[in-house]
Amino acid sequence: MTKFFIILLLYIQSTAALSNAITQPLVGAHNEWPPYIFADGTGMTAELVRAAFSSQKVALDIKIAPFSRAMRMLGNNEIDLIPALWWTESRAQTILFSQPYFTNELSIISNTKLQLDYQGSHSLESLTISIIRGYGYHEYLQSIDRLTIVPLLNVHSCLEHVRKNRADIALVDKYAAWFEMKKNDYSTELTIWQPALIKHPLHIGISKEHPNAEYIITSFNKGLEQIKRSGEYDEILARYEHIASAQSE
């Protein structure tokens, strides 16, 4: 009988702890990355992640910080999660990843004056490429012979380097590139090459040292399934579908 009550007590305690695991808004951090994440914390991926959590009655605040700093904040347990993160083998050693909720297509961007015959990674040899510091493609790029890598803070800086011939090419998500080019009227100065050089599924990521890491990931995954079933996921994407045609406008 004593053993039964001990088991019952442990069950009640664990259930109570689980039910109270998220009592305050979660805090995420990411760099500004239009149209995915804007300076005010809104944007397509921000909306998708918030909607998934909201369906599970969990609130989310997003801080804007340089991506490399956001990753340090995650490692130091200063925030709960990164709302938009690519899986890499090295990251997976310390970070717990959710189910993917979107796929980024990373495309090569060049100055229209550059005589580039893009045929995949082998055609990038001996060039200079601008990338966003801390993103998860550095190891892949290092495998390209004589490719010089220039890490920068954001998409705008990467495109400016190409526009001003400080770099031959940039590697940028195609929607982010189209958004930035349209905003700054770069459409006639820069070329987005297809197909994408890299495709990365997008996840949320939480430090494995976070006391509620598994619970938060499980809540997000359940919420993601729910907003897909309800149609809310497609409704959010539809609000941003004009981005896909931005280059041709």
Secondary structure, 3 states (H helix, E strand, C coil): CHHHHHHHHHHHHHHHHHHCCCCCCEEEEECCECCCECCCCCCHHHHHHHHHHHCCCCCEEEEECCHHHHHHHHHCCCCCEEEEEECCCCHHHCEEECCCCEEEEEEEEEECCCCCCCCCHHHHCCCEEEEECCCCCHHHHHCCCCCEEEEECCHHHHHHHHHCCCCCEEEEEHHHHHHHHHHHCCCCCEEECCCCCEEEEEEEEEECCCCCHHHHHHHHHHHHHHHHHHCHHHHHHHHCHHHHHHHHC
